[in-house]
């Protein structure tokens, strides 16, 4: 389970603005700032305080208290959170090593999905801000198309070969037992990511058809997969 360092009621606006001198030493990777931290009317000072702590924490959550809107409005307080999140993301996209800023204003944070995003290089190295949501959306489109093609051949007597890079099953026989249970698992029937684990077995579909699952994955040069044979031939 994630660990949280919980802090509230810092009142950095009093007595003479202490935003730039007050410091929170990390005791956990996630910092929860739960209201009355400062005033959104002191936008620059409060943002600098948040940015300074995003250099030290993996995630900073911010929940508005009653004092944040003093000498301002609630709509301005909400806009401050959004503006700060946008500023942080701009700086992260520019390469600054900042943690993630999460405003808790009619918003939620899914640790499992974020864990997936942090652990898979796909979401760091692929451009266009590729995210688990975009990945899942693309998967749904591809899967719908594939199901249509298979359905159109039903009853034809044809043998169907489906080539895929990503694992088409969560069957334990297709997964390395060293990774059981895996630290990152798919929320969908189709596993996310290549497995670098070789398997060759036959299963029966719900319709009674024989389904063969076969892989021949080399893996990285420094950690090659057991059972890889580049000259192996499979007969359909």
N, C-alpha and C positions, 0 to 999 in steps of 0.2 A: 504493500500500500504506500502511496506517496506521503511524504512528510511535509508539514506546513509550519512555518514560523509565523505566528499570529500577533499582529500589532495593531493597536487602535488608539485614538484620542491623543495623538502627539501634539496637536494644536501648535503647529510650527509657525502660525501667524502671530503668536504671542511670545514675549511682550514686544519684541522688536524684530520679528522675522528671523527664525533660526533655520530656515530651509537649507542653507549652504553649510551649516556647521553640524547639524544633527546627522549621525551616522548609525546605521543598523549593521552589526556584524553578522554574517551568515552563520546560522546553526542548522539550516535545512536548505534544500534546493529551491523551495517554493515559499515566497513571502506573500502573506495576506495582509493588506492594509485595509482595515475594516472601519473606515470612517473617521471624520474629524481629524484628518491628517493635516490639512491646511485649507486655504480659501482658493476657490477657482478664480476669484478676482485677482489673485497673485499668480496668474497663469504661468509666466516665465519661470518664477522661482519654484513653483510646485512641479512643473514639468522637469526642471533641472534636477530636482530631488529624486523624481521617479527614474529619470535616465541614469543617474549616478548609481542607483541601486539595481538597475537592470544590467549593469556591468558585473554585478556580483551574484545575482540570483538567476536561476534558469527561468522562473516564471514569477511575475509580480501581479497579484490580483488586487483590484481596487474596488471597494464598495463605498458608495457615498454615505456620509453621515449627515447630521443636520447642520453642522457648521460650514460645510463646503460651500453652501449657497448663500452664506451671509454676505451682505452688501452686493448681492447679485441675484440671480433667479435660478429656479430648478432647471429650466430649459438650458440656461447657460452652463449649469453644472453637467448636464448630460452631454452637451456639445463639447465641453472640455474633455470628457472621457474619450469621445470619438476622435477628437482632434489629436489627442495624445497617442491613441492607438495608431492613427494614420502616420503621425510623426515617427513613431518607433518603427513601423514597418518600412517607411522610406529609408531610414537609417540602416535597418537590417538588410534591405535590398542593395544598399550602397556598400555593403561589406562590413559595417560596424558590428562588433561582437556583443550584441545586446541580447538579453533574455526576452521572453515573450510577455507583452503587457496585455492583461485580460481584464477589461472593465466588467464588473458584475452589475450591470444595469439592464435588466430584462435580457440577460445573456447567460449561457452556460458553457462549461468547459468539459470536454470528454477526454479523460486521461488516456483511455485505451487507444482512441484514434490518434491522439497526439503522440503516444508512444510509438505507434506504427509509423507515423510521419518522421519521427526522430531517428528511428532505428534503420529504416530502409533508405539507402542512398538515392533511390529513384526520386525521392521528394526533395533532395538537396541538389542533385547534379542535373536533372532534367529541367529545361527552361520552362517559360510560360507559367511560372508559379504552379507547377504540377502538384496537386494535393490528393489525399485519399479520396475526397469527394469526386474530383475530376476522374481519378482512376476508376472508381466504382461506376461512375456514369458511363465511361467508355466501355467498361466490362459489360454493363447491362445491354448496351447497344450491340456489341459483338455477340453476346450470348443469345439475344433475341434473333439476330440474323441466322446464327448457327442452328438454333432450334427450328427455325422455319425451313432451312435447307434439309435437315434430317427428316422433318415431318413430311416434306414433299416426296421423299423416297420410301416412306413407310409402305410396306406391302409389295414393293417392286422386286424383292429378292436380292437387291444390290448389297454388296459388302461396302461398308463405309470406313474410310480411314480419315481420322482427324489429327492433323499435326498441330501441336501447341507448344509454346515455350513454357508457359506457366502450368503448374500442376492442375489437372482437371478433377482432382478428388482429394478428400480429406481422409481417405482410407489409411489406417496405420501402416499397411504394407507398402505404401508409396512414400512414407516419411522416415527419415533417419531416427531410429529409436533414441539416439543421443539427445535429440531435441524434443523429447516427450516428457512433459508437455512443453510445446514451444513457447518462447517468451512473447512472440508476436504471432497471432493466429488470425485467419481471415474471418470476417463476419459473414462471408458468403460461401456457397457450396464450392466455389472454385478457389483454390489456395492462391494467395498472393505471393509471387516471387518464385524464381527457380530454386530447386531443392538441392542440387548437387548430390543427389542420392539416387542410385540406380535400382530399378525394380523391373520385374517381368512376371505378371500373373494374369489369370483370367477370372473375370467376375461375370455374374448374370445380371442383366438389367431387369427392371420391374416387368417388362414385357416378355421376359424369358430369353432374350437374345444374349449371345456370348459377347462380352466386352473384354478385350485384352488391353492391359495397361503396360506400356513398355517405354523405358527410358535408356539412353546411352549418353550420360553426361560426363564430360572430362573433368570439369571443375578448374580451379586455379592451378597454375603451374607449381605453386608451392604447397598445394593441398589438393591433390588429385583424388577423384572419387573412385572408390573400390568398384571393380566390375566393368570399368570402361574398356571397350574394344572397338576401335574405329573400323575394323574390317568385318564386324559382325553384320549379317544380313538377316532380315526378318521377312518371312514369306507370308503373304496374305492369302 
